[in-house]
Amino acid sequence: MKKDLLLVFFLALLLAVFIQGVEIQSVEEYYDTHPEEILPGSDTVTISIRCDTIYEHYEELDESLKKGGYLPQDGIILPETELMLLEGDTVFDLLERVVRCRRIPMEYQGADENSFGSVYVQGIQYLYEFSCGPLSGWMYAVNGKIADVGCSRYEPEPGDVICWFYTCELGKDVEWEE
C-alpha cells in the first residue's frame, strides 16, 4: 500500500514538474508572433522566399506539385519582408520566425541530425529537395551572394538582405542583381 502511494505521489510530482516547464499554447497563440512589428530604433534585415526557377524546369517538377496548387504562379512564396534582428539571431531563426507567422509549411533537419553541423532546410511550401530534379533544393543568399555557411551558423548583420531560393541546378540557375 505504501509503495502504491509513493508511486502515485512520485507520478503527481513528475506531472507537476512537467506542466510547470511546458508552455501550453493554442494554435492562435503559437502563430501570434508578428515579425513585422519592429520597435523604433531596432536593427532589421529583409527576408524573402522564392521558387521561380521551377518554371524553367517545369517538366522535372513532381507531378503532385503541378496539380496541387501549392506553388505561387509568380514564384514568390514570401515577398521581401523586413524583420527585427534580435541579438544572436541566425538566418535559420529568422526563417523559422517568418514562416511560422505567415503559416508557410517548412520542414528541416536539426544540426545534430546531420554531418553539416547546421540546420538543413528540407522543404518549404511543399517543395523539397529533389522535387524538381536531382540537383534541386533550398539555398539562401545574403546580399546577393550564396552563403557558404549553414543557415543556423550564419549570423546576419543589420541591413542584410536574405533570400531563400529554390534551385534546380545547385544555384547555377539563379541570377542576382548586383
N, C-alpha and C positions, 0 to 999 in steps of 0.2 A: 504494500500500500504506500509506504514512504517513497519507494522508488518511482511509483506512478506519479505521485505528487511532485516529486523532484523533477521528473521528466516534463510534466505539464508546466511547471514554473520555468524551467530552462527554455522550453519552446516559446512560452509567452515572452520571456526576456529577449530571446533571439528575434522574435517578431517585432517587438517594440524597438529594438536597435535598428532593424531593417527599415521599418517605417520612418524612423527619425532621420535616417541617412538618405532616403529616397524622396526626390521631389516628384509628387504626382501632379500631372497637368492634364487638362482636357486638350483635345485636338486644337481648339481655338487658341488656348494659351500657348501651346507649343509653337504654333505658327505666328503668334503675335509678337514677332521680332521684326522691327521695321528698320532695316539698314539704311533707308533713305532719310531717317531722322538724324540730321547732322547738327551737332551742337556748334554754336558760334565759336570760331577760332580753332576748330578741330582740324587735324590733319586728315586729308581724304585721298582716295585713289579712285580710279574709274575701272569698272569691270564689265566685260561683255562676253556673250557666248554665241558662237555661230557655227553653222554646219553647211554653208552654201556650197562647199566643194562636192557634196554628194550629187548635186545636179549635173556636174560634169562627168560623173561616174555612175550615172543612174542605172545603167544596165547591170552593174555589180551589186547594187543595193539589195539587201534581203527583201524578199517578196512580201513578208508580213508588214514591213515598214512602208512599202509602196501603197498598200491598201488600207493601212490603219489610220491614216490622217494624223499621225503623230508628229510629223515634221512640218515646220512652217514653210510656206511657199517661197518666202524671200530668204530662207536660210538663217534668219536671225531668231535665236531662241531667247536671248536676253539682249536688248539694245544697251548701248553704253549707259551705265548706271553708276552714279557717284556713291561711294560708301565711306563711312567714317573709319579711319585706320586706328585701331587700338594698339597699345603697346604689346609687342610680341606677336602680332598677327602674322600669319603666313599666307601665301597665295591660296592654300587649301582652306584655311579658316575663313577667308573672305568668300570663296566659292561656296562653301558649306552654308554660310550665313545667308547669302543671297538666294540660293536655290531653295532653302527651307522657307524663307519668307515668301518667295514667289511660287512655291509649291511645284517646283520643277523636279521631276524624278531624277535621282542620281544614285549610283552605286559605286562603291570604292573598296579597295583592299587596304587594310591598315599597314602602317610601316613595319610592324612586327611580323607581318604575314608574307613578306616577300624579301628578295635579296637586295633590293634597291635601297632599303633603309629610309624610304619615304612613302607616303600615301600614294597609291596608284588609282587614278580615276578610271573605272571600268566602263561606265556608261552615264550619259546624260540624255534626258528626254527620249529614252528607249533606244538610243543609238549607242552601240557598244563597239568595242574592239572587234575588228573583222566583219562588222555589219555591212561594209561596203568594200570588200576586197581584202587580200592578205596583208596589205600594208596600211590598213586603216585603223584609226583610233583617235583618242583625245590627246591634245598637246596644249601648251599655253605659251604665250609670248608676253614679254614685258617691254613696253616702249618700242614695239615693232621688232624685237629680236627674240627668237625662240630661246627659251631658257634651257640651260644645260644642268639645272639642279632640280631635284624632285620638288613638287609643289608644297610639301609640308616642311621643306627645308629652306625655302626662299622667303625672306622677309622683305616685302616691298617698302619703298621709301615714299614719303608724302608726294603726291602728284603723279605717281606712276600710273600708266595705262596698261591694264591687264586684259588680255584677250584669250579666252579659251576657244579653241577651234578644233573642228573635226577634220582630220586629214585622211585622204585616201592613198597618199603616196609618201608617207613618213615626213610630211611637212613641205615637200617639194612643190605641192600643188597650191600653196597659199602665197599670195603676193601681199607685200606690206608697203604701205605708203610711208615714205621716209620724210 
